[in-house]
């Protein structure tokens, strides 16, 4: 798991990044156009990459979420002006400007599972110590939003209210990539070298198992990001603190499926309940079948990784779990194949899945 000094340094760097996340928001103040790296630089960063840093899990406030400049309170009303920008992905989203000089990415729609799933998944990863972008559940009042953002309403130019929305704040740092949005594929975790300062096998296995736990179905490379989180990041210099992080967790808390269908894969308790952690009753192969675009397929988990994640998950209290699903507004999710489920039902299923991990013993 690496030495205490290594974990402390990485934790401190991530803490500094959290405090200025708002300045690295989508298209915002400090987010610059990515500078492409050489394959050699990228390979070196992967070899030394971290995937986890220790947190004080019992004290993590899952309702408030990551704090610092530019955060939003749960349910806060955010007024902004629509900015015409090309957006990647298929889920409903747009860029919006908040005076005087902030731009944010807004995911919206009561039937859009990602509005809810990404808040819950990122706060879970964050609380356990796995680096992610930060999502805030809000109410958005958008001026100038075009008809495609609110079908059926006239294009009057008046403000449009999105009751179900989430705003993304990017984790500060610069992306290490050889071509735009190339991300990283899950098999690349095996290239990380603990002896060179990279994450341990236990930490990497724990990340894979957590992906199985939340059923991260859309695991194509673009959904993961190789990031340099140096406090003073210089694109022209080698990265001292590379991180392999999950970039998009919108297709979670459902069941992995071939075509990443949102009604199945995003906030569907019936489907999540049917998706066990392990493929059988004895072994330690994660039950996450590869989707058409995915790169994570039934990962083999070793005992040190299982035990590592079990130890993290067991530190979460019932109150924290209730806060997680309440702030993510899971009962408000519509459009899934099954009726909306209560917070209590989600908490109970979380504990069932956690027990599957805790009660298993894996080969070393």
C-alpha positions in Angstrom: 0.0 0.0 0.0 3.0 2.3 0.0 4.6 4.2 2.8 3.0 6.7 5.1 5.0 9.6 3.5 3.8 8.7 0.0 0.2 8.6 1.1 0.4 11.9 2.9 2.0 13.7 0.0 -0.7 12.4 -2.4 -3.5 13.3 0.1 -2.1 16.8 0.5 -2.0 17.3 -3.3 -5.6 16.1 -3.7 -6.7 18.3 -0.8 -5.2 21.3 -2.5 -6.8 20.3 -5.8 -10.2 20.1 -4.1 -9.9 23.7 -2.8 -9.5 25.1 -6.2 -11.7 22.7 -8.2 -14.1 25.5 -9.1 -11.3 27.2 -11.0 -10.9 24.1 -13.1 -14.6 23.9 -14.0 -15.8 22.8 -17.4 -14.5 25.5 -19.8 -14.0 27.8 -16.8 -11.3 30.0 -15.3 -8.3 27.7 -15.1 -9.3 24.9 -17.5 -7.0 25.2 -20.5 -7.0 23.4 -23.8 -5.1 20.1 -23.3 -1.5 19.9 -24.5 -0.8 16.5 -26.0 2.0 14.4 -24.4 4.3 12.0 -26.0 3.7 8.2 -25.6 6.8 8.0 -23.5 5.5 10.7 -21.0 2.1 9.0 -20.8 3.6 5.6 -20.3 5.8 6.9 -17.5 2.8 8.6 -15.8 0.8 5.4 -16.0 3.7 3.5 -14.4 3.8 5.8 -11.4 0.1 6.6 -11.2 -1.9 6.6 -7.9 -5.5 5.6 -7.7 -6.3 6.2 -4.0 -5.4 8.5 -1.0 -6.4 8.0 2.6 -9.4 9.9 3.9 -11.0 10.1 7.3 -14.1 8.2 6.1 -16.3 8.5 9.3 -16.0 12.3 9.2 -16.8 12.7 5.5 -20.0 14.7 5.0 -21.7 13.0 2.0 -24.6 15.4 2.0 -22.4 18.6 1.7 -19.9 16.9 -0.5 -16.4 18.3 -1.4 -15.9 21.8 0.0 -13.9 24.8 -1.1 -14.4 27.8 -3.4 -17.1 27.5 -6.0 -19.1 24.6 -4.4 -22.9 24.5 -4.3 -25.2 23.6 -1.5 -27.6 20.7 -2.1 -30.7 21.9 -3.9 -29.2 25.4 -4.3 -30.8 27.6 -7.1 -28.1 28.5 -9.7 -28.9 31.2 -12.2 -26.8 31.1 -15.4 -26.8 32.0 -19.1 -26.7 29.3 -21.8 -23.4 29.0 -23.7 -23.4 27.3 -27.1 -20.7 24.6 -27.0 -20.4 21.2 -28.4 -20.9 18.6 -25.7 -19.7 15.0 -25.7 -21.8 12.0 -24.7 -25.5 11.2 -25.2 -27.0 12.4 -21.9 -28.8 15.8 -21.8 -26.3 18.5 -20.8 -25.2 22.0 -21.7 -22.7 24.7 -20.8 -23.9 27.6 -18.7 -22.1 30.8 -17.6 -22.3 32.1 -14.1 -21.4 35.8 -13.7 -18.8 37.2 -13.7 -16.5 34.6 -15.3 -17.4 31.1 -14.4 -18.7 28.4 -16.8 -20.1 25.0 -15.7 -21.4 21.8 -17.2 -25.0 21.1 -16.3 -26.6 17.7 -16.6 -30.4 17.9 -16.4 -33.7 16.1 -16.7 -35.8 14.2 -14.2 -35.6 11.1 -16.5 -31.8 11.4 -16.9 -30.3 8.8 -14.6 -26.9 10.5 -14.7 -28.2 13.5 -12.8 -28.6 11.3 -9.8 -26.1 8.4 -10.3 -23.1 10.7 -10.8 -23.7 12.6 -7.6 -24.0 9.4 -5.6 -21.1 7.6 -7.3 -18.6 10.5 -7.1 -19.4 11.2 -3.5 -18.9 7.5 -2.6 -15.6 7.4 -4.4 -14.6 10.7 -2.9 -15.4 9.6 0.7 -13.4 6.4 0.3 -10.4 8.2 -1.2 -10.6 7.5 -4.9 -10.1 10.7 -6.9 -13.1 11.9 -9.0 -14.6 15.1 -10.3 -17.2 16.7 -8.0 -21.0 16.7 -8.7 -23.4 19.0 -7.0 -27.2 18.5 -7.1 -28.9 21.8 -7.8 -31.8 23.6 -9.3 -30.8 25.6 -12.4 -32.5 28.7 -13.8 -31.1 29.1 -17.4 -31.5 32.2 -19.5 -31.3 31.7 -23.2 -31.6 27.9 -23.2 -32.7 26.7 -26.7 -35.8 24.5 -27.3 -33.7 21.3 -27.5 -33.0 21.6 -23.8 -36.7 21.8 -23.0 -38.7 20.1 -25.7 -42.3 21.3 -26.2 -41.7 24.7 -24.7 -41.6 27.8 -27.0 -38.2 29.4 -27.7 -39.1 32.7 -26.1 -35.7 33.4 -24.6 -37.2 33.5 -21.2 -35.5 31.7 -18.3 -36.1 28.0 -18.1 -36.1 26.2 -14.7 -34.5 22.7 -14.4 -35.6 21.3 -11.1 -33.5 18.2 -11.6 -29.9 19.1 -12.4 -26.3 18.5 -11.4 -23.3 20.7 -11.9 -19.8 19.3 -12.5 -16.6 20.7 -11.1 -13.4 19.2 -12.6 -10.6 18.0 -10.4 -7.8 20.5 -10.8 -4.8 19.4 -12.9 -3.8 18.9 -16.5 -4.7 15.9 -18.6 -2.0 13.6 -19.8 -3.0 12.3 -23.2 -1.5 11.5 -26.6 -4.7 12.4 -28.4 -7.8 14.3 -27.4 -9.8 12.4 -24.8 -8.0 9.1 -25.2 -8.3 8.4 -21.4 -7.2 5.0 -20.2 -8.5 1.5 -20.5 -8.9 -0.7 -17.3 -6.3 -3.3 -18.4 -3.7 -0.4 -18.1 -4.0 -0.6 -14.4 -1.7 -3.7 -14.6 1.0 -1.4 -16.0 1.2 0.6 -12.7 4.4 -0.2 -10.8 4.3 0.1 -7.0 8.1 -0.1 -6.9 8.2 3.1 -9.0 5.9 4.9 -6.7 2.6 3.8 -8.3 -0.5 2.4 -6.7 -0.3 -1.0 -5.0 -2.1 -4.0 -6.3 -4.5 -3.8 -3.4 -5.5 -0.3 -4.3 -5.9 -1.1 -8.0 -8.0 -4.2 -7.2 -10.1 -2.1 -4.8 -10.8 0.4 -7.6 -11.8 -2.4 -9.9 -14.0 -4.0 -7.3 -15.6 -0.6 -6.5 -16.4 -0.3 -10.2 -18.1 -3.7 -10.0 -20.0 -2.6 -6.8 -21.6 0.4 -8.5 -21.9 -1.4 -11.9 -19.8 1.1 -13.9 -21.1 -0.2 -17.2 -19.8 2.5 -19.6 -16.1 1.9 -19.0 -14.7 3.0 -22.3 -11.3 4.8 -22.2 -12.9 8.3 -22.5 -14.7 7.7 -19.2 -11.4 7.5 -17.3 -8.8 10.2 -17.1 -5.0 10.3 -16.6 -4.4 13.5 -14.7 -1.4 15.4 -13.3 -2.4 16.9 -9.9 0.9 18.6 -9.1 0.2 21.7 -6.9 2.1 23.8 -9.5 1.4 21.9 -12.7 3.8 22.6 -15.5 2.9 20.9 -18.8 6.4 21.1 -20.0 7.9 19.1 -17.0 7.5 15.5 -15.9 4.5 15.0 -13.6 5.4 14.3 -10.0 1.9 13.2 -9.0 0.0 11.3 -11.8 -3.5 10.0 -11.0 -5.6 7.4 -12.8 -9.2 8.5 -12.0 -12.7 7.6 -13.2 -14.0 10.5 -15.2 -17.7 9.7 -15.7 -19.8 7.7 -13.3 -23.2 8.4 -14.8 -24.0 4.9 -15.7 -24.0 3.4 -12.3 -26.3 2.0 -9.6 -28.1 -0.2 -12.2 -26.8 -3.2 -14.1 -24.1 -3.4 -16.7 -25.5 -4.0 -20.1 -24.2 -4.4 -23.6 -25.4 -1.1 -25.0 -25.2 1.0 -21.9 -28.9 1.6 -21.8 -29.6 4.2 -19.2 -33.0 2.8 -17.9 -31.1 -0.4 -17.0 -27.7 0.9 -16.1 -28.4 4.1 -14.3 -30.3 4.3 -10.9 -32.5 1.2 -11.2 -32.8 -0.6 -7.9 -34.4 -3.7 -9.4 -31.5 -4.1 -11.8 -28.8 -3.2 -9.2 -30.3 -5.7 -6.8 -30.0 -8.4 -9.5 -26.4 -7.6 -10.2 -24.3 -9.5 -7.6 -20.7 -8.6 -6.8 -19.3 -12.0 -7.7 -20.1 -14.2 -10.7 -20.3 -17.3 -8.5 -20.6 -18.4 -4.9 -16.9 -19.2 -4.3 -14.5 -17.4 -6.6 -13.4 -13.8 -6.7 -14.2 -12.7 -10.2 -16.2 -9.5 -10.3 -19.7 -9.7 -11.9 -19.3 -6.9 -14.4 -19.7 -8.1 -18.0 -18.0 -5.8 -20.6 -20.4 -3.5 -22.5 -20.0 -2.9 -26.2 -17.7 0.1 -25.5 -16.3 -1.0 -22.1 -12.8 -2.1 -21.1 -13.6 -3.7 -17.7 -14.7 -7.3 -18.0 -15.2 -9.6 -15.0 -12.0 -8.5 -13.2 -10.1 -11.0 -11.1 -9.8 -9.6 -7.5 -7.1 -10.8 -5.1 -7.6 -11.0 -1.3 -5.5 -7.9 -0.5 -7.8 -5.8 -2.8 -11.0 -7.3 -1.5 -9.9 -6.8 2.1 -8.8 -3.3 1.3 -12.1 -2.2 -0.1 -14.1 -4.1 2.6 -12.2 -2.1 5.2 -13.1 1.2 3.5 -16.8 0.4 3.0 -17.3 -0.8 6.6 -16.3 2.6 7.9 -19.4 4.2 6.3 -22.2 4.6 8.8 -25.9 4.1 8.2 -26.4 7.9 8.5 -23.8 8.5 5.8 -25.5 6.0 3.5 -28.8 7.7 4.0 -27.2 11.0 3.3 -25.7 9.7 0.1 -28.9 8.5 -1.5 -31.0 11.5 -0.1 -28.7 14.2 -1.5 -28.5 12.3 -4.8 -32.4 12.4 -4.9 -32.7 8.8 -6.0 -36.4 8.5 -5.2 -37.0 11.3 -7.8 -35.5 9.4 -10.7 -38.2 8.6 -13.3 -38.0 6.8 -16.6 -36.4 3.6 -15.3 -38.0 0.2 -15.9 -39.1 -0.1 -12.3 -40.9 2.3 -10.0 -38.9 4.8 -7.9 -37.5 3.2 -4.7 -37.1 4.8 -1.3 -33.8 5.9 0.3 -34.2 3.1 2.8 -34.4 0.5 0.1 -31.3 1.8 -1.6 -29.4 1.8 1.7 -30.4 -1.8 2.4 -29.2 -3.0 -1.0 -26.0 -1.1 -0.5 -25.4 -3.1 2.7 -26.3 -6.4 1.0 -23.7 -5.7 -1.6 -21.2 -4.6 1.0 -21.7 -7.8 2.9 -20.9 -9.8 -0.3 -17.5 -8.2 -0.3 -16.9 -8.4 3.4 -17.9 -12.1 3.7 -15.8 -13.4 0.8 -12.2 -14.7 1.0 -10.2 -14.5 -2.2 -7.0 -16.2 -3.4 -3.9 -14.2 -2.8 
